[in-house]
């Protein structure tokens, strides 16, 4: 090997291995580039003179824009390191740190900007798509209609195929609901039985004077409302006087001293009141009758007959008088309360309802007009008439509400117009366990709260325990037919179909 040769055996001055270029080819390329740039400058200038925005001319190879068929995975770059050229952090042009678009040579710092850029005409044109609307041929229209028709038929077949499964699933759900209700009723019955046994055990150990929780709730409520004085206070006191043995001894004295059977069925009441009045002495030894305290507070014993016999007869007479007096006082208190509530509601003039008396001499019968808001579904714009009937024991017992014709077609209103709502049910435990005691009537309720609850019932229909089974069934299975019937009732309530 010559000392002047290279490692590959070629002469040291041979440079043929180097890459050579064709000057004519590159000159043609440069000329073509200059012509395209000149044409672009001219087009930009003309667009500017015309007041239009310049758009790069199409080459004819573009495709129509279509929806993306794949998701863009931006999360793939989370936690990764990206190498970028030096000085790449200036602006959007060029590759930098972020989301890079190769077609437009732009870099974006967040994925929202990248998505907005992908949907721009600039990116669509750069990726070889035009923004024109494709004119469909008649054959393409027929194919699209056939495709949509087949898709709809397949959906119908799938729905029919799955209907039995849905029915079976619904049956299972209903059975679970019934089982849950049975379990709650059983637990409630067991709890009541246990409480009753516990109360009986306590009374057996400590006597009848012991106070069982919940036994005197009604008396406590009356005292809280300031009406504890209504009725005979002596009858209320007898619950806490004496023991069972004392009562039995008093009852024996009453039966022995009253030779007439006129008061036989009231003997137990007479014995109780005699114990309260201390008209007899039940201690061992000679009898020392105490003076009788009559119902009017007199301390003078009756001059006729034995003191015990007179005490029995006077006690029974006072008991009869006090019973009638208690009933009249309770009715008067209810009438006074209803009168105040009626005046207050008429003074407030609520735009959602109006109230008045059926007869000016009877405060226990009210006429009611409910104005349903126009934006309420199904019942919007209706004016329903109803009647509120209050019991003489109001507010301890709830009123009843009956709708007048036209009667609303509602899941919670019977065909005869009687309203079924929890707050109008008596304040007691539901033996079936469907309602809690807190959901039922309470003396703190007023006619205004009742009407507001009824109005809300037209917005929130309850189909779980319906009074009108047909209305509940239509609401679940055929809402269009339900709406048709309801709107007819609404038009009749406003006088449009009369």
VOGU-3710 file (C-alpha; in Angstrom, 3 decimals, decimal comma):
1> xxxxxxxxxx> 0,000/0,000/0,000  1,370/3,394/-0,946  2,059/5,700/1,858  -0,041/8,377/0,125  -3,143/6,134/-0,123  -6,135/6,303/2,239  -7,413/3,596/4,555  -9,783/2,361/1,805  -6,971/1,976/-0,732  -7,852/5,028/-2,794
11> xxxxxxxxxx> -5,433/7,826/-3,575  -5,307/10,584/-1,017  -6,375/13,222/-3,554  -9,434/11,291/-4,756  -12,642/13,065/-3,578  -15,190/11,179/-5,650  -16,738/9,672/-2,536  -18,198/13,054/-1,602  -21,863/13,824/-2,409  -22,304/15,820/-5,570
21> xxxxxxxxxx> -25,261/18,026/-6,589  -26,704/18,942/-9,950  -26,517/22,730/-10,263  -29,161/22,821/-12,992  -31,686/20,945/-10,863  -31,274/23,271/-7,917  -31,387/26,290/-10,171  -34,746/25,086/-11,512  -36,019/24,577/-7,988  -34,945/28,064/-6,981
31> xxxxxxxxxx> -36,614/29,553/-10,025  -39,859/27,693/-9,301  -39,805/28,845/-5,693  -39,240/32,447/-6,742  -42,168/32,281/-9,162  -44,521/30,799/-6,526  -43,489/33,408/-3,981  -44,020/36,175/-6,506  -47,467/34,782/-7,356  -48,335/34,576/-3,679
41> xxxxxxxxxx> -47,219/38,173/-3,088  -49,337/39,298/-6,003  -52,368/37,359/-4,708  -51,933/38,791/-1,241  -51,673/42,308/-2,653  -54,806/41,889/-4,767  -56,742/40,446/-1,806  -55,686/43,387/0,312  -56,816/45,875/-2,334  -60,189/44,069/-2,537
51> xxxxxxxxxx> -60,571/44,173/1,255  -60,572/40,388/1,533  -58,535/37,898/3,483  -55,935/35,960/1,543  -56,407/32,184/1,282  -53,880/29,817/-0,167  -55,131/28,487/-3,512  -56,142/24,846/-3,696  -54,184/22,286/-5,648  -57,139/20,040/-6,461
61> xxxxxxxxxx> -55,976/17,138/-4,312  -57,855/18,265/-1,180  -60,454/16,130/0,587  -63,763/17,196/2,095  -63,693/17,901/5,809  -65,075/15,061/7,926  -65,454/14,286/11,609  -62,524/12,783/13,445  -62,766/9,018/13,832  -60,258/8,769/16,683
71> xxxxxxxxxx> -59,764/10,450/20,023  -56,797/12,705/20,664  -54,839/11,350/23,610  -53,438/14,409/25,368  -52,822/12,479/28,572  -50,047/10,441/26,902  -47,604/13,322/27,443  -48,279/13,616/31,160  -45,133/12,932/33,187  -42,829/12,882/30,144
81> xxxxxxxxxx> -39,801/15,020/29,329  -39,628/16,782/25,945  -36,394/17,945/24,267  -36,808/21,198/22,339  -34,295/23,242/20,359  -32,617/26,204/21,977  -34,567/29,439/21,805  -37,838/27,650/21,062  -39,794/29,413/23,791  -40,531/32,536/21,736
91> xxxxxxxxxx> -44,149/32,638/20,501  -46,094/29,872/18,798  -44,080/29,549/15,599  -41,808/26,506/15,478  -41,429/23,471/17,685  -41,366/24,213/21,387  -42,491/22,909/24,748  -46,169/22,010/24,507  -48,511/20,521/21,900  -46,910/20,801/18,441
101> xxxxxxxxxx> -48,790/20,817/15,109  -46,470/19,623/12,334  -48,799/20,676/9,512  -48,892/24,310/10,643  -45,528/24,424/12,494  -47,188/25,870/15,596  -46,836/25,052/19,298  -49,616/25,503/21,874  -49,215/25,559/25,627  -52,468/23,744/26,566
111> xxxxxxxxxx> -54,794/21,187/25,007  -57,756/23,584/24,708  -55,804/25,855/22,348  -54,660/22,794/20,412  -58,247/21,559/19,930  -59,417/24,993/18,836  -56,565/25,145/16,331  -57,418/21,716/14,859  -60,941/22,933/14,059  -59,770/26,135/12,336
121> xxxxxxxxxx> -59,786/26,507/8,521  -56,028/27,207/8,680  -55,310/23,706/9,968  -57,882/22,040/7,704  -56,344/23,604/4,592  -52,810/22,803/5,781  -53,755/19,134/6,167  -55,209/18,891/2,659  -58,908/19,480/3,278  -61,152/22,067/1,710
131> xxxxxxxxxx> -63,955/23,923/3,428  -66,537/23,460/0,687  -69,854/21,674/1,110  -70,044/18,415/-0,756  -73,015/18,118/-3,093  -74,609/14,715/-2,552  -75,978/12,761/-5,485  -79,369/11,063/-5,567  -77,766/7,648/-5,072  -75,934/8,849/-1,961
141> xxxxxxxxxx> -79,161/10,286/-0,546  -80,963/6,958/-1,087  -78,099/5,073/0,547  -78,147/7,367/3,577  -81,935/6,972/3,973  -81,616/3,185/3,765  -78,844/3,253/6,349  -80,889/5,323/8,774  -83,946/3,120/8,221  -81,961/-0,049/8,960
151> xxxxxxxxxx> -80,549/1,542/12,094  -84,050/2,424/13,331  -85,347/-1,086/12,602  -82,454/-2,621/14,509  -83,223/-0,422/17,502  -86,868/-1,530/17,447  -85,850/-5,177/17,318  -83,479/-4,711/20,223  -86,190/-2,940/22,236  -88,694/-5,735/21,616
161> xxxxxxxxxx> -86,082/-8,311/22,462  -85,235/-6,637/25,764  -88,819/-5,855/26,804  -89,313/-9,189/28,581  -86,086/-8,707/30,470  -87,165/-5,230/31,506  -90,517/-6,558/32,714  -88,808/-9,264/34,731  -86,448/-6,703/36,232  -89,393/-4,484/37,132
171> xxxxxxxxxx> -91,166/-7,410/38,815  -88,061/-8,146/40,854  -87,808/-4,504/41,931  -91,479/-4,420/42,957  -91,052/-7,632/44,927  -88,044/-6,138/46,719  -90,071/-3,018/47,544  -92,932/-5,111/48,928  -90,499/-7,187/50,964  -88,927/-4,021/52,378
181> xxxxxxxxxx> -92,369/-2,670/53,339  -93,278/-5,971/54,998  -90,004/-5,892/56,907  -90,668/-2,333/58,111  -94,208/-3,221/59,190  -92,909/-6,255/61,059  -90,207/-4,198/62,796  -92,756/-1,527/63,732  -95,141/-4,130/65,153  -92,309/-5,760/67,108
191> xxxxxxxxxx> -91,167/-2,405/68,461  -94,690/-1,471/69,547  -95,155/-4,862/71,166  -91,858/-4,495/73,046  -92,792/-0,972/74,190  -96,198/-2,175/75,319  -94,665/-5,049/77,268  -92,116/-2,694/78,846  -94,858/-0,237/79,850  -96,947/-3,065/81,284
201> xxxxxxxxxx> -93,932/-4,334/83,239  -93,236/-0,861/84,631  -96,856/-0,403/85,703  -96,849/-3,851/87,288  -93,761/-2,995/89,333  -94,482/0,654/90,224  -98,280/0,969/89,952  -100,533/3,128/87,789  -99,066/6,411/89,052  -95,948/6,034/86,908
211> xxxxxxxxxx> -95,800/8,234/83,806  -95,016/6,295/80,614  -93,237/8,160/77,809  -95,738/9,234/75,148  -98,786/8,444/77,282  -99,632/12,093/78,002  -98,344/13,774/74,851  -101,780/15,181/73,971  -102,167/16,827/77,383  -98,657/18,262/77,113
221> xxxxxxxxxx> -99,419/19,699/73,681  -102,639/21,313/74,966  -100,779/22,834/77,879  -98,072/24,144/75,542  -100,735/25,830/73,370  -102,386/27,453/76,365  -105,655/25,524/76,132  -105,022/23,030/78,917  -107,921/24,507/80,902  -110,532/23,278/78,436
231> xxxxxxxxxx> -112,667/20,397/79,652  -112,889/19,118/83,214  -109,633/19,462/85,048  -110,911/17,061/87,714  -111,251/14,257/85,205  -107,676/14,839/84,081  -106,417/14,741/87,655  -107,982/11,337/88,330  -105,321/9,665/86,177  -102,731/10,464/88,830
241> xxxxxxxxxx> -104,800/9,971/92,037  -104,746/6,797/94,055  -103,674/3,315/93,145  -105,600/0,409/91,691  -106,439/-0,914/95,147  -107,777/2,465/96,248  -109,917/2,715/93,134  -111,348/-0,780/93,659  -112,319/0,059/97,248  -113,970/3,300/96,106
251> xxxxxxxxxx> -115,870/1,414/93,435  -117,169/-1,038/96,045  -118,453/1,868/98,155  -120,227/3,399/95,168  -121,961/0,144/94,213  -123,000/-0,508/97,806  -124,326/2,995/98,500  -126,183/3,615/95,208  -129,234/1,339/95,316  -130,496/2,526/91,923
261> xxxxxxxxxx> -129,196/1,090/88,652  -129,604/4,484/87,043  -125,904/5,246/87,287  -124,555/1,705/87,090  -122,680/2,264/83,835  -121,093/5,452/85,297  -120,061/3,893/88,606  -116,369/3,782/87,746  -116,347/7,507/86,884  -118,215/8,316/90,068
271> xxxxxxxxxx> -115,715/6,336/92,115  -112,829/8,178/90,525  -114,373/11,596/91,165  -115,238/10,646/94,730  -111,604/9,800/95,348  -110,623/13,152/93,878  -113,167/15,093/95,956  -112,249/13,061/99,059  -115,943/12,594/99,766  -115,358/9,238/101,467
281> xxxxxxxxxx> -112,825/7,824/103,859  -111,346/4,555/102,667  -109,012/4,029/105,611  -109,754/1,262/108,114  -111,933/2,149/111,071  -115,237/3,984/111,413  -116,288/5,976/108,385  -115,679/9,718/108,640  -117,030/11,203/105,391  -115,437/14,433/104,302
291> xxxxxxxxxx> -117,579/17,318/103,036  -118,431/17,146/99,341  -116,856/19,615/96,941  -119,428/20,051/94,204  -118,682/21,189/90,673  -119,424/24,817/91,653  -117,007/24,875/94,605  -119,608/24,642/97,387  -118,415/23,112/100,640  -121,949/22,539/102,061
301> xxxxxxxxxx> -122,985/18,871/102,234  -126,356/17,917/100,856  -129,017/17,883/103,601  -130,915/14,935/102,105  -129,772/11,315/102,333  -126,458/9,961/103,441  -123,372/11,991/102,590  -121,968/9,197/100,421  -125,172/8,740/98,416  -125,501/12,491/97,900
311> xxxxxxxxxx> -121,868/12,655/96,937  -122,395/9,967/94,286  -125,427/11,672/92,788  -123,882/15,167/92,911  -120,679/13,793/91,400  -122,545/12,158/88,521  -124,548/15,335/87,887  -121,386/17,452/87,922  -119,718/14,955/85,590  -122,589/15,242/83,088
321> xxxxxxxxxx> -122,552/19,042/83,278  -118,773/19,267/82,890  -118,830/16,934/79,847  -121,265/19,183/77,996  -119,337/22,267/79,090  -116,053/20,750/77,839  -117,509/20,013/74,393  -118,930/23,520/73,984  -115,705/25,155/75,185  -113,632/23,085/72,737
331> xxxxxxxxxx> -115,908/24,045/69,827  -115,796/27,722/70,825  -111,996/27,657/70,984  -111,801/26,059/67,528  -114,209/28,661/66,113  -112,173/31,539/67,564  -108,945/30,093/66,164  -110,468/29,549/62,703  -111,875/33,078/62,691  -108,452/34,578/63,394
341> xxxxxxxxxx> -106,772/32,398/60,771  -109,406/33,246/58,144  -109,026/36,996/58,718  -105,236/36,721/58,570  -105,333/34,808/55,258  -107,794/37,271/53,721  -105,622/40,158/54,909  -102,454/38,603/53,398  -104,235/38,105/50,028  -101,943/35,351/48,732
351> xxxxxxxxxx> -102,127/35,294/44,887  -101,957/31,480/44,811  -105,271/30,877/46,618  -108,377/32,572/48,002  -110,593/31,502/50,927  -114,064/32,295/52,220  -116,932/30,832/54,242  -119,618/28,619/52,741  -122,064/30,114/55,242  -121,321/33,217/57,288
361> xxxxxxxxxx> -122,768/31,538/60,376  -120,483/28,478/60,144  -116,740/28,918/60,608  -116,057/25,205/60,115  -116,855/25,081/56,370  -114,577/26,992/53,963  -114,654/27,526/50,218  -111,188/27,459/48,651  -109,926/28,448/45,191  -106,460/27,210/44,166
371> xxxxxxxxxx> -104,698/29,133/41,354  -101,979/26,934/39,829  -98,995/28,740/38,266  -98,745/28,695/34,467  -95,289/27,074/34,487  -96,474/23,985/36,406  -96,301/20,837/34,297  -99,690/19,339/33,313  -101,807/21,564/35,618  -100,471/25,023/34,704
381> xxxxxxxxxx> -103,121/27,784/34,620  -105,852/25,798/36,414  -108,316/27,243/38,960  -109,575/24,391/41,144  -112,374/24,828/43,706  -112,405/22,837/46,948  -114,068/22,745/50,357  -112,265/22,558/53,707  -114,277/20,972/56,531  -112,866/21,471/60,041
391> xxxxxxxxxx> -113,801/19,199/62,970  -114,988/20,684/66,301  -111,752/19,414/67,877  -109,530/21,452/65,522  -106,518/21,877/65,728  -106,104/18,501/67,479  -107,610/16,692/64,501  -107,060/17,636/60,847  -109,679/18,996/58,457  -110,798/17,195/55,322
401> xxxxxxxxxx> -110,486/18,660/51,841  -112,836/17,790/48,970  -112,475/19,189/45,446  -115,597/20,410/43,661  -116,391/19,813/40,002  -114,453/19,749/37,787  -112,494/17,318/39,984  -108,757/17,287/39,086  -107,477/14,098/37,458  -104,652/13,536/39,940
411> xxxxxxxxxx> -102,995/10,407/41,437  -103,601/11,713/44,977  -107,264/12,759/44,558  -110,080/10,215/44,686  -112,783/10,137/42,018  -115,223/11,768/44,465  -112,828/14,696/45,003  -111,460/13,732/48,439  -107,792/14,673/48,789  -105,321/12,072/50,084
421> xxxxxxxxxx> -102,258/13,749/51,599  -100,143/12,857/54,632  -100,617/16,096/56,577  -104,415/15,579/56,589  -104,160/12,127/58,167  -104,862/11,816/61,931  -101,806/12,237/64,203  -101,155/8,590/64,944  -98,802/5,841/63,876  -99,531/4,272/60,491
431> xxxxxxxxxx> -100,318/0,613/61,115  -98,963/-0,286/57,666  -95,720/1,625/58,144  -96,057/3,737/54,981  -95,985/7,096/56,783  -94,031/8,327/59,762  -95,854/10,124/62,559  -93,887/13,290/61,763  -95,391/13,354/58,248  -98,974/13,343/59,531
441> xxxxxxxxxx> -101,150/16,061/61,027  -99,776/18,239/63,783  -101,577/21,054/65,687  -98,920/23,475/64,466  -100,348/23,180/60,935  -102,632/25,969/59,702  -105,045/26,298/56,764  -102,390/28,316/54,947  -99,744/25,584/55,259  -102,339/23,025/54,143
451> xxxxxxxxxx> -103,149/24,961/50,960  -99,469/25,541/50,169  -98,810/21,804/50,538  -101,749/20,997/48,258  -100,505/23,443/45,603  -97,050/21,846/45,718  -98,746/18,474/45,212  -99,733/19,567/41,690  -96,042/20,120/40,875  -94,722/16,942/42,504
461> xxxxxxxxxx> -97,092/14,055/41,771  -96,857/11,039/44,106  -97,541/7,720/42,370  -96,148/5,435/45,093  -99,430/5,059/47,044  -102,048/6,592/44,728  -105,663/7,341/45,568  -106,573/7,399/41,865  -104,983/4,232/40,511  -105,946/4,965/36,895
471> xxxxxxxxxx> -104,274/8,388/36,988  -101,084/6,893/38,429  -101,064/4,148/35,788  -101,495/6,596/32,898  -98,786/8,877/34,285  -96,318/5,983/34,293  -97,318/4,192/31,087  -98,954/6,791/28,821  -97,963/10,359/29,775  -99,522/11,786/26,586
481> xxxxxxxxxx> -102,978/10,413/27,421  -102,557/11,587/31,032  -101,716/15,092/29,836  -104,726/15,080/27,490  -107,156/14,265/30,319  -105,523/16,734/32,722  -105,596/19,603/30,237  -109,308/18,967/29,677  -109,850/19,348/33,439  -107,769/22,538/33,404
491> xxxxxxxx> -109,867/24,028/30,593  -113,072/23,122/32,421  -111,757/24,754/35,607  -111,189/28,025/33,748  -114,533/27,856/31,916  -113,091/27,286/28,437  -114,885/23,951/27,757  -118,228/24,880/29,303
//
